[in-house]
Each structure stands twice: as structure tokens, then as C-alpha cells.
Amino acid sequence: MTVLSIRDLTIRIAGRPLLEGANLQIDDGRKVGLVGRNGAGKSTLLRAITGELQPDGGEIRLAARARLGHVAQEAPGGDVSLLDIVLAADTERAALLAEADSHPDPHRLAEIHDRLIAIRADSAPARAGAVLSGLGFDAAAQARPSREFSGGWRMRVALARALFLEPELLLLDEPTNHLDLEAALWLETWLQRFPGAAIVVSHDRGLLERCVDSIAHLDRGGITLYPGNFADFVRIRAERQAQQAALNTKVVAERARIQSFVDRFRAKATKARQAQSRLKALERLPPIEAVVEDTPVRFAFPAPEPLSPPILSLNGCAVGYGGPPILRNMNLRLDPDDRIALLGANGNGKSTLAKLLAGRLEPEGGTHFRARSLRVGYFAQHQAEELNLDGTPLTHMQAALPKATETQCRSQLARFGLDADRADNKVTALSGGEKARLLLALTTRDAPQLLILDEPTNHLDIDAREALVKALAEFSGAVVLITHDPHLVELAADRLWLVADGAVTPFDGDLDEYRALLAERARGPRPETPDARAEARRERAGARIATAPLRARLKEVEAALDRLSREDGLIEKRLSDPDTYARFKPEDIAWANTRRAAIAKEVAALEEEWLELSARLDAA
């Protein structure tokens, strides 16, 4: 069954056409990711589907009796509890319950109760509570009035209302923007199980790869539907662009050949007929279509000066804001090449830990060490509110680097895609993504050895997020990430720290295992007998004893790889210095090259052993 049909849709904003003759059909159960450049009209199309915006032409048809669910622009507020706000989204249930309380006709009451059973009215509170719980509200929070929550948390309630309805067609516009990683992972699982159709606008590539089965691409006023997820879309589009480029090349060559014949023989009477025939052939050739390549987005972090490990350590430290500590008894260490993502629900202390590592908060108790020349780049999304709206990116950079020349300031901005034109625009004219780029440029202006990024992707589109991933991979310093983007965590983080229950502990697993842990917690504790608990303890103890030699050897291999990597880096740096060849004998240079070759062999053997040990440990 077709849930949504869009035919010959035309939408103009201030006279500028966004969509012209666009067509799209969505069948029941299909989940579609809606993508396109910023300003292509994605959010505008959703507003047209909900009826908030009247199109200039064409039609949008929703299946009869199909319910449409979308997240309201205004977050609910007032004295009503969160649970009641979500339950009120089902207007039919609310109306039937109200009628049942006052209707005198027993026949009508029987009809009402039959309908309440059909729409599962009795299970509604449990279902609403499960959605709210998945989005980060525990039972106590669900009973509190909405006015006690900030705007970001209220937007989660608005999302919960849309999900609770379980409509035939669900519209989601950047649904993870107000979520933490845990809630984003829960939403992915919910969408995968959702039986209805959905249109999802998102810059979260992981969401578009795991939760949709089609991609609708808004481009040049039209909508093209691609089968598969976002990765399939990228591949198919690249193939089509390559085919179009090849066809264009052939058409250009054929046009040139025919035109050459016409030019040579047009004036000759004996060839006039053939020349006329060639002109008609020239008219029949297909038009040359432009192969539009998006301008590649590139980020580049300045290379920091190397430091010896550790660059920072905490031993038995606590941190807070003058009252009871938020985090206690922390024993943490950061090395120059660490890539760490912080896990844990909002409110557990991730941002507090980030401020401590950045030096914005002082530790309470314990001992701590910070390398003397350590420079920290700290990115926090709220810093966008502190920008001077009348200033430009260039004036901000000049204020941050008072000793730098204008060329140096412009060069730092260009590292993050703020070219000459954007560098001179007022901040008020910058998009959210451009402001995020400016903040990244300011954060890294003095080549920090440690980058702390707190939600850096909130306003970055898919291309900019991929550019950030590549820049982090090339960055030679340490990175600590707080993000709701699972794709960024998977590609940019090597280690995970769990911030929960007032503590910070290493999470011994990857993001898939963390997803499994969250799913297990959501199911709740299973009752265990004393004998079962004792048996489980014995099994865990036995497993630890059996795998201890494997884990010990794995640590030895990792340490050896780390040592060899540092040694190879030092030799490479020495060999790349022109002064080396003037100060050292040829045999010393030869030895250095021989040593690098030996290191490469050792690393290859150790990496193979590491893979084997990891596989055995996973199997155990």
C-alpha cells in the first residue's frame, strides 16, 4: 500500500524555486533517508507534507485513515507530567476515555470499550513509559512536570510523543540533535523495529546506514529515490556520475566530428546534402548534462609539538562545583596518541570531566600531573553563543592570535573551509555549520597536543562530519570526544571511558558491545536464585583465570607495538631533517634505514599475533 504520494510538486520560497515537478512515492513500511545539500529544501518538504506550508503546485496525498506523526516545533511545557504529555498525543484514546466517563448509553459504552481494546489503550502508559525511558527519562522524571526541564530535554518529550503514536508515516527532522549517545543508540534500535513508514532527515551517517532502506536525494529541484542505505547511495551516485561523465565525453567528441564535417563541406554543392544530414544528426545528439561534483570539504588540525607520555594523569581525584563531588576517585591517564570517547547518559558528568581535563576545573583531593608545555584545545558547543555577532571569522581569529599576521589568520580559517569570502562575513550571516567550523579553527589555533571536543558535530552536515573524521585520523595529538554520533565514535575513538554513578571507568569493549549492554539494561534485571548467582560467579572467575595468559600477552604485544611505533617515528623525523645528512656519517644513515625496515617486519609480525590473540580471546 502506498502511504505517501507526491506528484509534480513545486515549492518556491521568496520566489526561489526549491522543488520543481518533484515526485516521490513511499510504500507502507519503507524507511527513507532524505538527503541533500544545506538549503536544498529537506525541512521545507517535511513542512509541506504536514500541511504547515502550502505548495505552489502539484499534490501531496496521504493514504486514507493513515496517521501522520512528526515532532512539534514547540516543546511542550507547563505543569503536566511528562508521561501525561506523551499519553495525550493519542487524541483518540484521550477522547474515548473522556466519553466513557460521562456517556449514559450502555450500547455506546460497549462500543467505546471495544475500541479502547482495539487501540491497546490499557498498555498505553507502559508503552509511553518505555519510550520516555529510552530517551533518558527514568520513572521519577516521567512523573515530574514539564516546566522543570530545559528546552533540550523538552524536545526529547516532543520526540517521545511522535514515537509513542506509532503512526503509519513518521517524519523525523534531525532527531538525534537533542540526544546523547545512549538515547541515539536507543532510537536506532527503535527505528529498526518500527513497522510503519518513515522519512528521516539526518546528518548522522550511522543512522542513515543502519535504519533506512532507501535514500531520497533532493538535488536541483527534483527528488531521486535510490535503493539501499546511505553507503549504497554514495556508491550508486558515484557510478552514475562516472557513466554520465563518460557519456558526455563521447557526445562532445561526436559533436566535434560532425561539426568538423559540416564546416568543411557546407559550401560544396556535392556535399551539401550530406552536410545537411549531419546537421540533423547533430540536433539528435543528447544534451550534455552537467556532472555536479560537490565541493570537497577538508579540515586540517595544525601539527602539535611532541610530548613525552603521559601528558596528563589523575590519581584518586574528585571534581565538582563546590558541593558534593560529581565524579570521585578517578585514576586516569592520557598519552599523546590516545583517542578516547566518553560514554554515559547526559547528566552523569561527561562535560564536567571534559572541563577538568581542559583545566577549566581544578581537581579536589588526590594527585594530578599535567605536562608543563601541554596545550589543550577545548571545543564546547555552547561557545557559539559567546561569538561576537557583529564580528567576522577573521576578526575573531585576529583577536585570538594577536601576534599573527592577517595571512596566518586566514590560513588557520581556511583549514576548516572558511575561505576568503566566508572569513569576511559577519557571524550573523554564518550558518550553524560555519559557526562550528569557526569554533574548531579557534580551538586549534595554537596547535594543541590535546583536543577535547564536546558535541562538535551538532551543526555539521554529513560531508563536514566525514572531514572531521579524516582530520582526527591525521592528527598526531590526543583526542577526548563527547558526541551523540555513533559513526564518529566508531571511526575516531580507540578507547571508551564510561562516566556513570559518580565514577569514570574504562569500558572493555566496542560500541556494539555497549549497545548490547544498554539493551540488556533496558530489559531490566532477570530474577536469579542464589545457586544461579553463585554459578555465574564461578563461571566468570573461571573465564578470567582461563583468559589471563591471553590478556597478559595481548598487553605485552600492544606495549611492544607502541614502543616500536614511537621508535620508528623518531627515526623518520630524524631522516626527514636535512641537517641529519650533514651531521651523521653515511653508515649511520644506512643503519637508520635498516632499522626502520626491521621495525616494519617486527610490527607486521606483532600485528598478526595481536589479531590471533584477539580472536582467541573473543572466542573464549
C-alpha positions in Angstrom: 0.0 0.0 0.0 1.2 3.5 -0.9 1.3 5.6 2.3 2.5 8.9 0.7 2.3 10.0 -2.9 4.0 13.3 -4.2 3.3 14.3 -7.8 4.7 17.2 -9.7 5.4 19.1 -6.5 6.6 22.7 -6.8 7.6 24.8 -3.9 9.1 28.3 -4.1 10.5 30.3 -1.2 10.7 34.1 -1.7 10.4 33.5 -5.5 13.3 31.0 -5.5 12.3 27.5 -6.6 13.3 24.7 -4.2 11.3 21.9 -5.8 10.0 21.9 -9.4 7.9 19.0 -10.6 9.3 16.6 -7.9 7.8 13.1 -7.5 8.1 10.6 -4.6 6.2 7.6 -3.6 6.6 5.8 -0.2 5.0 2.4 0.5 3.9 1.0 3.8 6.9 0.0 6.0 9.5 1.7 3.9 12.1 3.9 5.7 13.5 6.7 3.6 16.5 8.9 4.4 16.1 12.4 2.9 19.4 13.9 2.0 20.6 16.9 0.0 22.8 20.0 0.4 22.0 22.6 3.0 19.2 24.7 1.7 18.0 22.1 -0.8 14.6 22.0 0.8 14.6 18.9 3.1 12.9 20.6 6.1 10.6 22.5 3.7 9.4 19.3 2.1 8.5 17.9 5.5 6.6 21.0 6.4 4.7 20.7 3.2 3.8 17.0 4.0 2.5 18.0 7.4 0.4 20.8 5.9 2.3 23.6 7.6 3.3 25.0 4.2 1.2 25.3 1.1 3.0 24.1 -2.1 2.9 26.3 -5.3 1.9 23.3 -7.5 1.4 19.6 -7.6 -0.2 17.4 -4.9 0.8 15.6 -1.7 -1.6 12.7 -1.0 -1.6 10.7 2.3 -3.3 7.3 2.3 -6.9 7.3 3.7 -7.0 6.9 7.5 -3.2 6.9 7.7 -1.9 8.7 10.8 1.0 11.1 10.3 3.5 11.6 13.2 6.0 14.4 13.4 7.9 16.3 16.1 6.3 19.5 17.0 8.4 22.7 16.7 7.3 23.9 20.1 8.4 21.7 23.0 5.6 21.0 25.5 5.7 22.8 28.8 3.5 23.6 31.9 2.5 21.6 35.0 1.5 18.4 33.2 3.8 15.4 33.9 5.9 14.1 31.1 4.0 10.8 31.0 0.7 12.5 30.6 2.0 14.8 27.9 3.1 11.8 25.9 -0.2 9.9 26.5 -2.2 13.0 25.3 -0.6 12.6 21.9 -3.0 9.8 21.2 -6.1 12.1 20.9 -8.4 9.2 20.0 -7.6 7.4 23.3 -8.0 10.6 25.3 -11.4 11.4 23.7 -12.7 7.8 24.2 -11.6 7.8 27.9 -13.3 11.2 28.4 -16.5 9.9 26.7 -16.5 6.7 28.7 -16.5 8.7 32.0 -19.8 10.5 31.1 -21.7 8.6 28.4 -25.1 7.2 29.7 -25.8 4.8 26.8 -24.6 1.3 27.7 -24.5 0.3 24.0 -22.2 3.3 23.2 -20.1 2.4 26.3 -19.7 -1.1 24.9 -18.5 0.3 21.6 -16.1 2.6 23.4 -14.6 -0.2 25.4 -14.3 -2.4 22.3 -12.4 0.4 20.5 -10.2 1.0 23.6 -9.2 -2.6 23.5 -8.5 -2.4 19.7 -6.1 0.5 20.1 -4.4 -1.1 23.2 -5.4 1.7 25.5 -4.7 -0.3 28.6 -1.0 -0.8 27.6 -0.5 2.9 26.6 1.1 4.0 29.9 3.6 1.2 29.7 4.4 1.9 26.1 4.7 5.7 26.7 6.9 5.0 29.7 9.2 2.7 27.6 9.7 5.4 25.0 10.5 8.1 27.6 12.9 5.7 29.4 14.7 5.0 26.1 15.1 8.8 25.6 16.7 9.2 29.0 13.8 9.8 31.5 13.6 7.5 34.4 10.3 6.7 36.3 10.8 9.7 38.7 11.5 12.1 35.8 8.4 10.9 34.0 6.2 12.0 36.9 7.7 15.5 37.1 6.1 18.5 35.3 7.5 19.6 32.0 8.3 23.1 33.2 11.1 21.7 35.3 13.1 20.6 32.2 15.2 22.6 29.9 14.4 23.2 26.2 16.6 20.4 25.0 15.0 17.9 27.4 11.5 19.1 26.4 12.4 18.5 22.7 13.0 14.8 23.7 9.5 14.8 25.1 8.2 16.1 21.8 10.1 13.3 20.0 8.6 10.8 22.5 5.1 11.9 21.6 5.7 11.3 17.9 7.3 7.8 18.5 4.5 6.8 21.0 1.8 7.3 18.4 3.5 4.6 16.1 1.8 6.3 13.1 1.6 4.8 9.6 4.1 7.6 8.4 6.6 9.1 10.8 8.6 12.3 9.8 11.8 13.0 11.7 14.0 16.1 11.1 17.4 15.7 12.7 16.0 13.5 15.5 19.4 13.0 17.3 20.2 16.7 17.7 19.0 16.9 21.3 20.0 13.3 22.3 23.1 11.9 24.0 24.8 8.8 22.6 22.8 6.4 24.7 19.4 7.9 23.5 20.7 8.0 19.9 21.6 4.3 20.1 18.2 3.5 21.6 16.5 5.5 18.8 18.4 3.5 16.1 17.1 0.2 17.6 13.5 1.6 17.9 13.5 2.7 14.2 14.9 -0.7 13.1 11.9 -2.3 14.7 9.3 0.3 13.8 6.8 -1.4 11.4 5.5 1.8 9.8 7.0 4.1 7.0 9.3 6.9 7.9 11.1 9.8 6.3 14.3 10.7 8.2 16.3 13.9 7.6 19.7 13.4 9.4 23.3 14.3 9.2 24.1 11.2 11.3 25.6 8.9 8.7 25.4 5.9 11.0 21.6 6.4 11.4 21.2 6.6 7.6 23.2 3.4 7.2 21.6 1.3 9.9 17.9 2.4 9.9 16.8 3.2 6.3 16.2 1.1 3.2 16.1 3.9 0.7 17.6 7.3 0.1 15.6 10.2 -1.4 18.1 12.7 -2.8 17.0 16.4 -3.2 19.1 17.9 -6.0 18.4 20.7 -8.5 14.7 20.9 -7.7 14.0 17.2 -8.1 13.8 14.1 -5.9 15.7 10.9 -6.9 15.0 7.7 -5.0 17.9 5.3 -4.5 17.5 1.7 -3.1 19.6 0.8 -0.1 21.2 2.8 2.7 23.5 5.8 2.6 26.6 3.8 1.7 24.7 2.3 -1.3 23.5 5.8 -2.3 27.1 7.1 -2.3 28.3 4.1 -4.4 25.4 4.2 -6.9 25.6 8.0 -7.3 29.3 7.8 -7.9 28.8 5.1 -10.6 26.1 7.2 -12.3 28.3 10.3 -12.3 31.1 8.3 -13.8 28.8 7.0 -16.5 27.4 10.5 -17.2 31.0 11.9 -17.5 31.9 9.1 -19.9 28.8 9.7 -22.0 29.5 13.5 -22.0 33.0 12.8 -23.3 31.6 10.6 -26.2 28.9 13.2 -27.1 31.5 16.0 -27.1 33.7 14.0 -29.4 30.9 13.1 -31.8 29.6 16.7 -31.9 33.2 17.9 -32.8 33.5 15.3 -35.5 30.1 16.1 -37.1 30.7 19.9 -36.8 34.0 19.5 -38.5 32.4 17.7 -41.5 29.7 20.3 -41.7 32.2 23.2 -41.6 34.3 21.6 -44.4 31.6 20.6 -46.8 28.7 23.0 -46.2 29.7 25.2 -49.2 30.4 22.4 -51.6 27.4 21.5 -53.8 28.4 17.8 -54.0 28.4 17.5 -50.2 25.6 19.9 -49.3 23.1 17.1 -48.8 25.4 15.1 -46.6 26.2 18.3 -44.6 22.5 19.0 -44.0 22.1 15.3 -42.9 24.9 15.7 -40.4 23.3 18.9 -39.0 20.2 16.9 -38.3 22.3 14.2 -36.7 23.9 16.9 -34.6 20.5 18.1 -33.3 19.5 14.5 -32.4 22.5 14.0 -30.1 21.6 14.0 -26.4 22.3 17.2 -24.5 25.5 17.4 -22.4 24.5 17.1 -18.8 26.5 18.8 -16.1 28.2 16.4 -13.7 27.8 18.3 -10.5 30.6 17.4 -8.0 30.1 18.8 -4.5 33.0 20.9 -3.4 35.0 18.6 -1.2 35.1 19.6 2.5 38.5 19.4 4.2 39.6 20.0 7.8 43.2 20.1 8.9 44.4 20.3 12.5 47.8 22.0 13.0 50.6 19.6 13.9 51.4 19.9 17.6 54.9 19.7 19.2 55.5 16.2 20.5 55.4 15.5 24.3 56.5 12.5 26.3 53.9 10.3 27.9 51.9 10.7 30.0 50.6 14.2 29.1 48.1 14.1 31.9 47.2 11.8 34.8 44.8 11.8 37.8 45.2 9.6 40.8 42.4 9.4 43.4 41.0 12.7 42.2 37.5 14.1 42.5 35.8 17.0 40.8 32.7 19.1 41.4 31.4 22.6 41.7 31.9 23.4 45.4 29.3 20.9 46.8 29.4 17.1 46.8 31.7 15.8 44.1 30.2 15.0 40.7 32.9 12.4 40.0 35.1 10.7 42.6 38.2 8.5 43.0 39.4 9.0 39.4 42.5 7.2 38.2 43.1 8.2 34.6 46.0 8.6 32.3 46.2 10.3 28.9 49.1 9.6 26.5 50.0 11.7 23.4 48.3 9.4 20.9 45.1 8.5 22.8 41.7 8.6 21.1 39.1 8.3 23.8 35.3 8.7 23.6 33.2 9.3 26.8 30.1 7.2 27.2 27.3 7.8 29.7 23.9 9.5 29.7 23.5 13.3 29.9 23.8 14.5 33.5 26.4 11.8 34.5 29.3 14.2 34.4 30.9 13.9 30.9 31.1 17.7 30.4 32.4 18.1 34.0 35.2 15.6 33.2 35.9 17.5 30.0 36.3 20.7 31.9 38.6 19.1 34.4 40.9 17.7 31.6 40.8 21.1 29.9 41.9 22.8 33.0 38.7 24.7 33.4 38.1 23.0 36.8 40.6 22.0 39.4 40.7 18.5 40.9 39.7 18.0 44.5 41.9 15.7 46.5 44.3 13.1 45.2 47.3 13.9 43.0 47.4 15.0 39.4 50.0 15.7 36.7 49.9 17.9 33.7 52.8 18.2 31.2 54.4 21.6 31.6 54.1 22.6 28.0 50.7 20.9 27.4 48.3 23.0 25.3 44.7 22.0 25.3 42.1 22.8 22.6 38.6 22.7 24.2 35.5 22.8 21.9 32.1 23.3 23.6 29.0 23.8 21.5 27.6 26.5 23.8 30.6 28.7 22.9 28.8 29.6 19.7 26.6 31.8 21.9 29.7 33.7 23.0 30.7 34.8 19.5 30.5 38.5 18.6 27.6 38.6 16.1 28.9 41.8 14.6 32.4 40.4 14.1 33.7 38.2 11.3 35.7 35.0 11.5 38.8 37.0 10.6 38.3 39.5 13.4 37.7 36.6 15.9 40.9 34.9 14.8 42.9 38.1 14.9 41.7 38.7 18.5 42.7 35.1 19.4 46.1 35.4 17.7 47.2 39.0 18.3 50.8 38.4 17.2 49.8 36.6 13.9 49.7 38.3 10.5 46.4 38.5 8.6 47.7 35.9 6.2 48.4 33.5 9.1 44.9 34.1 10.5 43.3 33.5 7.1 45.3 30.3 6.7 44.0 28.9 10.0 40.4 29.7 9.0 41.0 28.1 5.6 42.0 24.8 7.3 38.3 24.5 8.2 36.7 25.5 4.9 36.3 29.2 5.8 37.6 30.7 2.6 38.3 34.4 1.8 34.6 35.2 1.3 33.3 33.4 4.4 36.2 34.8 6.5 34.9 38.3 5.9 31.2 37.6 6.5 29.6 38.7 9.7 28.9 36.0 12.2 25.2 36.8 12.0 25.3 35.6 8.3 27.0 32.3 9.1 25.1 29.1 9.1 25.3 26.8 12.2 27.8 24.6 10.4 30.0 27.6 9.6 29.9 28.7 13.2 31.0 25.2 14.2 33.9 25.5 11.8 34.9 28.8 13.2 34.9 27.4 16.7 37.1 24.4 15.5 39.5 26.9 14.0 39.7 28.9 17.2 40.0 25.8 19.3 43.1 24.6 17.4 44.7 27.9 16.7 47.8 27.2 18.8 48.4 23.6 17.7 47.2 21.9 20.9 48.6 18.5 21.9 45.2 17.6 23.4 41.9 18.1 21.8 38.7 17.9 23.9 35.6 18.0 21.6 32.2 18.3 23.3 29.5 17.6 20.7 31.5 19.0 17.7 29.1 17.7 15.1 25.8 19.3 16.2 25.6 21.6 13.2 27.9 19.8 10.7 26.5 18.2 7.7 27.5 14.7 6.5 30.4 15.9 4.4 31.8 18.1 7.2 31.5 15.2 9.7 33.5 12.9 7.3 36.1 15.7 7.0 36.3 15.8 10.8 36.8 12.1 11.0 39.7 12.3 8.5 41.3 15.3 10.2 41.2 13.4 13.6 42.8 10.4 12.0 45.6 12.5 10.7 46.0 14.5 13.9 49.1 13.4 15.9 47.9 14.6 19.3 45.5 13.1 21.9 41.7 13.4 21.5 38.8 13.2 24.0 35.3 13.0 22.4 31.9 13.6 23.7 29.4 13.0 20.9 25.9 11.6 20.2 27.2 10.5 16.8 28.0 6.7 16.9 29.6 6.9 13.4 32.2 9.4 14.8 32.9 7.3 17.9 33.4 4.1 15.8 35.8 5.8 13.4 37.7 8.2 15.7 38.0 6.5 19.1 40.3 3.7 20.1 39.2 3.5 23.7 36.0 4.1 25.6 35.5 5.6 29.1 32.2 5.1 30.8 31.1 8.0 33.0 28.3 6.7 35.3 27.4 6.6 39.0 30.0 9.2 40.0 32.9 7.3 38.5 34.9 7.1 35.3 36.0 3.6 34.3 37.4 2.1 31.1 34.8 0.2 29.1 36.3 -3.0 27.9 34.5 -3.4 24.6 33.4 -1.6 21.5 30.3 0.4 20.6 28.4 -2.8 19.6 29.0 -4.3 23.0 27.9 -1.0 24.6 24.7 -1.2 22.6 24.2 -4.8 23.8 24.8 -3.6 27.4 22.2 -0.8 27.1 19.7 -3.2 25.6 20.3 -5.6 28.5 19.7 -2.8 31.0 16.5 -1.8 29.2 15.1 -5.3 29.6 15.7 -5.0 33.3 17.3 -7.4 35.8 16.3 -11.0 35.5 15.5 -12.9 38.7 18.3 -15.1 39.9 18.4 -17.8 42.5 21.3 -17.8 45.0 22.6 -21.0 43.3 22.4 -19.4 39.8 24.3 -16.3 41.1 27.0 -18.5 42.7 27.3 -20.5 39.5 27.5 -17.3 37.4 30.3 -16.0 39.7 32.2 -19.3 39.4 31.9 -19.1 35.6 33.2 -15.5 35.5 36.1 -16.4 37.8 36.9 -19.4 35.6 36.8 -17.4 32.5 39.1 -14.7 34.0 41.6 -17.4 35.0 41.5 -19.2 31.7 42.0 -16.0 29.7 44.5 -14.3 31.9 47.6 -15.5 29.9 45.9 -14.3 26.7 45.2 -10.9 28.1 48.7 -10.6 29.6 50.3 -11.5 26.3 47.9 -9.1 24.4 49.1 -6.2 26.7 52.7 -7.1 26.0 52.1 -7.1 22.3 50.3 -3.7 22.5 53.2 -2.3 24.5 55.7 -3.6 22.0 53.8 -2.1 19.1 53.6 1.2 20.9 57.3 1.2 21.6 58.2 0.3 18.0 55.8 3.0 16.7 57.5 5.7 18.8 61.0 4.5 17.7 60.0 4.5 14.1 58.5 7.9 14.4 61.7 9.3 15.9 63.9 7.7 13.2 61.5 9.0 10.5 61.7 12.5 12.0 65.5 12.4 12.1 65.8 11.2 8.5 63.4 13.9 7.3 65.7 16.6 8.8 68.2 17.9 6.1 70.7 18.6 8.9 70.9 14.9 9.7 72.8 14.2 6.5 75.4 16.8 7.2 76.0 15.8 10.9 76.0 12.0 10.6 78.2 9.5 8.7 76.7 7.6 5.7 76.9 4.3 7.7 74.8 5.9 10.4 72.2 6.9 7.8 72.3 3.4 6.4 71.8 1.9 9.8 68.8 4.1 10.4 67.2 2.9 7.2 68.0 -0.7 8.0 66.5 -0.3 11.5 63.3 1.1 10.0 63.0 -1.9 7.7 63.5 -4.2 10.7 60.9 -2.3 12.7 58.4 -2.8 9.8 58.9 -6.6 9.9 58.6 -6.7 13.7 55.4 -4.6 13.6 53.8 -6.9 10.9 54.6 -10.0 13.0 53.2 -8.4 16.2 50.1 -7.2 14.4 49.4 -10.7 13.1 49.9 -12.1 16.6 47.6 -9.4 18.0 44.8 -10.4 15.6 45.2 -14.0 16.5 45.2 -13.3 20.3 42.2 -11.1 20.0 40.3 -13.7 18.0 41.2 -16.4 20.7 40.1 -14.0 23.5 36.8 -13.2 21.8 36.2 -17.0 21.3 37.0 -17.7 24.9 
